[in-house]
Amino acid sequence: MDHPLLELINARIAEAEARGDFDNLPGAGKPLPAEDDPENALMNRLVREAGGAPAFVSLSRELRRLREELLGEGDRTRRREILKEMSMMEARIEIARAAWVK
């Protein structure tokens, strides 16, 4: 079954073609840019343009922050807590990285 708006969409496209709205567009006649991941190119572009990042990237940034905090921390108890957090963060990064690949 076709989408209920398909006829309207096709009519609007035909009208735009008749007006010449698609003539002389930038890049016309040139090949499309190469994509590393063509299956997910649109999704990756939208995420990138929205300022998003995969979970493992965000988690890696947090891990970097924890490492910096550890370097400046003198309290042994807090250092131990930070090391535990870092260990958990590394495990979460590996899980997120594995999920991203799938």
C-alpha positions as CSV (number, residue, x, y, z in Angstrom):
1,M,0.0,0.0,0.0
2,D,1.3,3.4,-1.0
3,H,1.7,6.3,1.5
4,P,-1.5,8.4,1.5
5,L,0.5,11.5,0.6
6,L,2.4,9.9,-2.3
7,E,0.1,11.5,-4.9
8,L,0.5,14.9,-3.4
9,I,4.2,14.6,-3.1
10,N,4.5,13.4,-6.8
11,A,2.3,16.3,-7.9
12,R,4.4,18.9,-6.1
13,I,7.6,17.4,-7.5
14,A,6.1,17.5,-11.0
15,E,5.1,21.2,-10.5
16,A,8.6,22.1,-9.4
17,E,10.1,20.3,-12.4
18,A,7.8,22.2,-14.7
19,R,8.8,25.5,-13.2
20,G,12.5,24.6,-13.6
21,D,13.2,24.5,-9.8
22,F,15.6,21.6,-10.3
23,D,17.5,23.2,-13.2
24,N,21.1,24.4,-12.7
25,L,21.4,23.1,-9.1
26,P,24.9,23.3,-7.6
27,G,26.8,20.1,-8.2
28,A,24.6,19.1,-11.1
29,G,26.3,16.6,-13.3
30,K,29.0,15.9,-10.8
31,P,29.4,12.6,-9.0
32,L,28.2,12.3,-5.4
33,P,30.9,12.6,-2.8
34,A,32.4,9.3,-1.6
35,E,31.1,8.0,1.7
36,D,33.0,5.7,4.1
37,D,29.7,4.2,5.3
38,P,27.1,4.7,2.6
39,E,24.4,2.7,4.4
40,N,24.5,5.1,7.3
41,A,25.7,8.2,5.6
42,L,22.5,10.2,6.2
43,M,22.2,9.2,9.8
44,N,25.8,10.0,10.5
45,R,25.5,13.4,8.8
46,L,22.4,14.3,10.8
47,V,24.1,13.3,14.1
48,R,27.3,15.2,13.2
49,E,25.3,18.3,12.2
50,A,23.3,18.2,15.4
51,G,26.5,18.1,17.4
52,G,25.9,14.5,18.6
53,A,28.5,11.9,19.1
54,P,28.4,8.1,19.6
55,A,28.1,7.0,23.2
56,F,31.6,5.7,23.3
57,V,33.0,9.1,22.2
58,S,31.1,10.8,25.1
59,L,32.2,8.2,27.5
60,S,35.8,8.6,26.4
61,R,35.6,12.3,27.0
62,E,34.4,11.5,30.6
63,L,37.2,9.0,31.0
64,R,39.8,11.7,30.0
65,R,38.2,14.1,32.5
66,L,38.6,11.4,35.2
67,R,42.2,10.9,34.4
68,E,42.9,14.6,34.7
69,E,41.0,14.7,38.0
70,L,43.1,11.7,39.2
71,L,46.4,13.5,38.4
72,G,45.4,16.5,40.6
73,E,43.8,14.5,43.5
74,G,45.9,14.1,46.6
75,D,43.3,12.3,48.8
76,R,43.9,8.6,48.7
77,T,40.2,7.7,49.3
78,R,39.1,10.0,46.5
79,R,41.9,8.6,44.2
80,R,40.6,5.1,44.9
81,E,37.0,6.2,44.0
82,I,38.2,7.8,40.8
83,L,40.1,4.6,39.8
84,K,36.9,2.6,40.3
85,E,35.0,5.1,38.2
86,M,37.6,4.8,35.5
87,S,37.5,1.0,35.5
88,M,33.7,1.1,35.1
89,M,34.0,3.8,32.4
90,E,36.4,1.7,30.4
91,A,34.0,-1.3,30.5
92,R,31.1,1.0,29.4
93,I,33.2,2.3,26.6
94,E,33.9,-1.2,25.3
95,I,30.2,-2.1,25.5
96,A,29.2,1.0,23.7
97,R,31.9,0.5,21.0
98,A,30.8,-3.0,20.4
99,A,27.2,-1.9,20.1
100,W,28.1,0.9,17.7
101,V,29.9,-1.6,15.3
102,K,26.7,-3.8,15.1
